[in-house]
C-alpha cells in the first residue's frame, strides 16, 4: 500500500489539518474492530436459534477475521487505484450490506457467507481509512496523535464488542449485533461525503486480484482443514484442506517473490526483525481472539451466565488492556520495545497457564483473563514498532500492511485450532458420560493449554528480538 501523495495533492492540504476526517474514519474503524468480538458472546444464542453446530459457530468468528486479514493488502491496492475516499465508501457499503445479510440470515450457511462479505468490506474500508489518516495528517505531531488514536481503537472496539454483544442479546436478539451496523454505516457514509478530502489515486497500478484470491483461498483452506480435524485426525477432508493450503501458499509465494510489483511484499520477511515481529503478531492475535472465544464459552456453557453477564465478566480483560496501552510508550522508553514485548508475552503465559488448570473460581478466571488483557498492548505496540523500524521508508505502507495481515490471520487460525480443541474435548467427554458443563470446562482448559504453548513460542520470539535489537551500549554491558 503506497501512502505517498502526489506533490500537488500535498500542497492542497492545510498546514494543520482538521480532526473531522479522523473522527469519521475512526468511527468506521471502531465498528470494524467491534465486529471482531461482538459475536463471541452471542454464539450460544445463534447456535440455538438458527440452529448451528460447533464448526458453523467457529466459522461465524473466523470467517470475518480471515477475510479481513487476507484482503488488507488488496484493500490498500484498491485505495491506490480507485482513490482513498471512493475505496472507503465502497468498503463501508459492502460492510453494511453484509451486516444486513447476517442480521436476516435464516440459516448458518448464509450467516457465514455474510461474515465473509463483512470481512471483505472491512478490509477495503480499514485499509483506505489508514491511508487517509497518513495522507491527511502530514505534520509529525498530528500524525503521531492520529496513529496513536488509531491503535487505541482496536482495544476500545474489542472491549465494547464484548459488552455490547451481551447487552443486545439480552435486550433484543443476537441479530441486532449485526443490524446495529446499519445506522452507524449510514451516518459514517454521509459524514465521509462531507468531511473526507477527495484524495486522488497515487498512480496507475494493477489490482493483482488473482494474487488476492489465491491468498484468501489458501488461508480459507487451511482454516477449513484445521476446523475439520475436530471430526478426527483421520478425516480425509481435513487433510485435503491442509494439503490444498500448502500447495496454494507455495504457488503464491513463488509468484509474489518474482513479481516486479507484488501484492504481498514477501521479500521483507528476509529481514530478521521483520519476520520475527510478524510471527509475534500472529501469536498475539491468536491469543487475543481465542481468549475471548474460550472465555465466552466458559462463562455461558460451564458457568451458566447470561450473555450480558458474560460480556461484563470479559470487560476487565478489555479494561486492563486499555489501561496498559496508555503506559506502553513510557515502558518502551525505559525498557526498549523488545523488553516490553517480553513482559507482554510473559503476562499472556501466566494468564493462559492459570486458565489451563481449569480454576473452580469464577473470580480467578476473570483475573487471569485480565492478566492476558494487560499483556496484549505490551505485545502489539512494540511489535509494530520493531517490525517497521528496519523497513525502507518507501515501503512503509506495504510493510505495515503485511504486518496487519499476519495480525488478523493469527486470529482466524487461532480460532480454528482452539475451537477444534474445544469441540473435540467436549464431544469425547460427553460420550464418556460427563455433563455438558463439565465437558465444556475441560475443553476450555485444553484450549487455554494450547494458548499457553502460543505464549511460550512468543517468549522465544521475544528473546530473539531482544538479542537482535540490543544497542551497542547494552551489548557492551553484557
N, C-alpha and C positions, 0 to 999 in steps of 0.2 A: 504494500500500500504506500503510495507516494503522497507525502503530506505537503510538499513544497508548492506554493502558488506561483503563477507567472508574475513577473515583476509588476505588470500593470495592475493585477488584482491586489497585490500587496500595497501598492501606493494608494489605492482607493480606501483602504482600511484606516479608521481613525487612530491617532496615536494611543488613545486609551479607549478600548472597545467597550460597549455597554454589556451589562451582565444578562440582558434578556435572552440572547441566544443560549447561554449556558443554562439558564433556567429551563428553557424549552427542551433541549436535548437531555438535560439532567432528569426531568420528569419521565421522559421516554425510557432512558436507561434504567431508572429506578423500577419502572414497570417490567422491563425485560428481566432484571435480576430477581425481582419479586416472584416472577412466574417460575423460576428455577426451584423454589421451595414451597410455594403456596399450595401445591398439590399434595405435598407429603402427608399432611395431617388429614387430608380428605380421602386418602386411598381406601381405608376400610369402608367408608360410605359409598365410594364409587364401586368397590367390589360387590357390595350388597345390592345396590340399586340397578346396575346395568344388566346382568351381573358380569364380573370379570375375574379371571383366575390370577394366580400369582405371577405368571410370566407377563400377562397383559398389564398388570399393575406396574411391574418393573419397566415395561416399555413406556408406560404413561410418564414416568420420570425421565428415563434415559433417552427416549426419542427426542425430547426437547433439547437437552444439553448436547446430544450427539450432533444434531443438525446445526445447532448454534456454533459449536466448536469447529466442526469440519468445514463450514462455509464462511467463517470470519474473513479469511484471506480473500476469498472470492468476493465477499461484500466490499472489501477495500478496493478491489479491482473495479467493481461496478461503480463505486463512487468516483474513481478516477475517470472512467469512461463516460458516464452519464451526468456527472456533476453531483456534488455532495448533497444539496438540498433536495434535488429530484430523487436521489437514491434513498435519502432519509424518509421522504414521504412515501415512496414505493414500499419500503420495508415496513413502515408503520401501517400502511393499508393491508398488506399481506398478513401482518401480525393480528390486526383487528378482525379480518375476515376469518382467519384460522381460529381465533378465540371464540367467535360466534359458532363455528362448527363444533368446537369442543363442548361448548355450553349446551348445544342442542343435540349432541351425539346420542343416537338411540342404542348404540352397541359399542363394545370395546374396540372393534376394528376402526370405526370412524373416529373414535376418541384418539387413538394412537395416530391416525392419519392427520387429525387436526393438530396434534402436538408436534408432528414432524414439520408441518407447514408453519406453525408458530415459531419453531426454531429457525427455519429458513428466513422468515421475516425479521426475527430478532437479529440474525447475523447481518442482514442488509442494513437495518437502521442503526445498530450498535457501531458497526464499522464506519458508517457515514457520520454518525454523531461524534465519534472520537476524532475523525478527520476534521470536522467542523471546529471542534474545540481547539485543535492545534493550529488550524489555519486562521481563525478569528483572533485568537489571543497571542499576538506577536510579542508584546512586551514581556520580558523574562519574569517579572514579579506576578503579572496577571496570569501568565501561563502556569506558573508554579501553583498558584491558588486554584486555578481551574482543574489542573490534573490531580491535585490533592483531593478536591471535592469529588472528582470523577471516581477516584479509587475508593473513597468512602461510601459511594453509592452502592457498591457491591455488598458491603457489610450491612448497611441500612436496609437494602432491598431484601436480603436473605432473612434478616430479623423480622421485618414487617410481614414477609410472606408466611412465616410460621404462625404468627398470631392472627393475621387476617384470615388465613385459610381456616383455622379453627373457629373463628367468630362467624364466618359466612356459613360454614357447615351447620353450626348450631342455630343461627338466627334464620337462615333461609334454606339453602341447598348447596351441595358441592358444585352445582352448575354455575353458581354465582362467583366461584373462584376464577372462572374464565370470563363470564359475561361482564364482570366489573371492568374489564379492559376496554370495553366498547366506548363508554363515555370518556374515559381517560384518553384513549387514542384520538377520539374526535376533537377533544379540547387541545391536545398536543398538536394535531394536524393544523387546526385553524391558527393556533399561535405560531406555528412554524412558517406559515404563509406570510405572516406579518413581521416576524422578528428575525428570521434567518436570512442572511445576505445571499444573493444569487452567486455563489462561488462557482466559477466555471470549471469544466473538466481540465485536468492538468495537461494532458497530451493524449494523442490518439494511441490506444493500446488494444491488444486483443483481449477479449474477456477470458479466454482459456477455459471455457465451460467444460470441455471433456476432462481436463485435469481435476476440476472441482467435482464432477460427477463420479470419477473413478475413486477419488479420495473418500468421498462420502460413502460410496458403496463398500469400500474396503473396511471402513470403521463400522458400518452397519453390519456387515457380515461377521466381523469379529465379535461385536456385541451379541448378535443372534446366537453365534456358536457358544459363547460363554453362558448365556441365559439357558440355552437348551441342555447344558450339562446337568441341570437340576433333574433332568429325566434319567440320568445315569451316565457314568463315564464311557459307556459303550454305545451311546446314542449316535447313530450314523449322521443325522442331520447336524448335530453339534460339531463334529469333526469336519464335515463338509463345509460348514460356515467358516470355521477357523482356517481350513486349508485355502478356501477362496480368498479370505482376507490376506493371507500370506502372499499368494500369487499377485493379487491386485496391488498390494503395497510394494512389492518388488517392481512391478511394471511402472507404477507412478514415480517411484524413487529414481529409476533409470531415466525416465522421460524428463523429470524435472532437473536432474543433475546435468543433463546435456542441453537444456533449453537456454537460449540467449536471453529470454525474458520469462523466467519461471514464475508460476503462481506460488509455489512453495519454495522459499529460499533455503533449501536443504544444505547448501554449502556453508551456511552459518553454523551448522552442527559440527563443523571441523574445529570450531573454537572451543577449547575445553570448558571454559567457564559458561559458555552459552548452552552447550548440551547438558551440562550438569544442572544448570538453572532450569532448563526445560523439563528434565526428569523430576526435579524438585517440585515444580509447579504441578505436574501431572499427579504426583503423590499427594500433595497438599489438597488439591481439588477433590481427589478421591476420598480423602479423609473427611473433608467438609461436607460434601453432598451425602456420602454414605452414613455419616454420623447422625444427621437429621432424619434420614430414611429409617435407620435402625431404631433411633430414639422414638420416632412416631409409632412404629410397630410395637415397641416395648410398652410404652405408656398406654396405648389403646387396647392392645390384644392381651398383654400379660398383666397389666395393672387395672384394666377396665376403666380407664379415664376417658372423659368426653373429648371430642375434637378440640374444643376451646381449652379444656384443662391441659391437653397435650401441648397445644401452642404455648400456653403460659409456662409449662414445665420446660420447654425448649428455649423460652425467652432469655434466661440467664446466660445461655451459651452465646446468643447474639449480642447481649449487652456487654459481656466480658470481652468479646471480640472488638466491639465498638470502642470500649474504654481503652484497651491496649493500643488500638490503632492511633490514638492521639499521642501516645507515649513513644511510638516506634521511631519517629525522627530523632528524638533525643537519645534513644538507645543506640541507634545506628551511629550517631556521632561519638558515643562513648565506647562501644564495643566493636564497631565495624559491622557491615551488612552480614558477613558470614557468621559472626558471633551471635547476632540477633537471630539469624535463621537457626543456628544450633539450639538456642533457647526455645524457639518455637517448636522445632521438631521434638525436643525433649518433653515439652508440655503435652504435645499430642501423644507421645509414647506413654506418659504417666496416665493420662485420662483414658486412653483406649485400653491399657493394661488393667486398670481398675474395673472397667466395664466388662472386660473379657472374663472376669471372675464371677459374673452374674450376682452382683450385690443384692441382698434382700431389701435393703433400704432404698426407698424412692429418693430421699434427700441425698444419699451418697451418689446415686445415679445422676441426679441433676447437677451436683457439684462436679462430678467427673466430666460431664459434658461441658460445663463452664470452663474447666481447665483446657479442654480441647479447643473451645472457642477462643480462649485467651492466646493460644498458640497460633491461630490462623493468620492474623495480620503480621505476626512476627516471622511468618514464612513468606506470604505473598509479596509484601512490600520489598524486603531485601532481595528476593529472587528476581523480581522485575528489574531492580537496580543493577544487580550483578550481571544479569543476562544481557542487558542493553549497554552496559558500560564499555564493552570491548567490540561493539559493532560499529562499523563505519557510519558516520553521521548521514551519509547519503542513503543508507539502508535502514535508517531508524524506524521508518514506517513498517516495512515488511518484517523487520526484526521483531518489533513489538507485536505484530500480527501473528507471527509464528509462535511466540511465547503464549499469546492468548489462546491459540489453537491447542497447544499442549494442556493449558489450564482447563479449558472446557471439555476436552476429550477425556481428561482424567476423571471428571465427574461421571461421564457416561460409562466408562469402563469400570469405575469403582462400583456403581450401582449394579452393573451386570454381574460382577464377581460376588459382591456381598449379598445381593439379592438371591443369587443362586445358592450360596452357602446357607442363607436363612431358610429358603424354601425346602432345600434338601433335608436339613436338620429337622424342621417341623414335620415333614412327611414321615421320616423314619421314626421320630419319637412318638407320633400319633399312632403309627402302625404297631409300635411296641407297647401301646396301652397308656401312654402319658396323656394328660389333659391338654387341651388346646393352649391354655395359658402357660402351662409348664413347658410345653414344646416350643412355644414362641420365645420364652425366656432363654431356653437353651440355644435356640437358633440365633437370637440376638447376641448372646455371649460368644458364639462361634464367629459371628460377623465381626464383632469388635476384636476378636483374636486376629482375624485377617487384617484389620486396620492397624493392629499392633505391629504386624510384620511390615506394613507400609511405613509406619513411623520409624522402625529400625532401619529400613532402607533409606529413609530421609536423613537419619543421623549419619549414615555412611556418606551420602551426598554432601551433607553439611561439613563434615570433616575434610572432604575433598576440596570443597570450595574455600574453606578456611586456609588450607595449605596453598592453594593457587592464588589467593588474594592477599596474602601477607605482605606488608610493606617491608622495605629494606631494614627499617629500624626493628620491626618485630622479628625478622629473620636473624638479625644480629644478636638480639636479646636471647634467642634460643640456641 
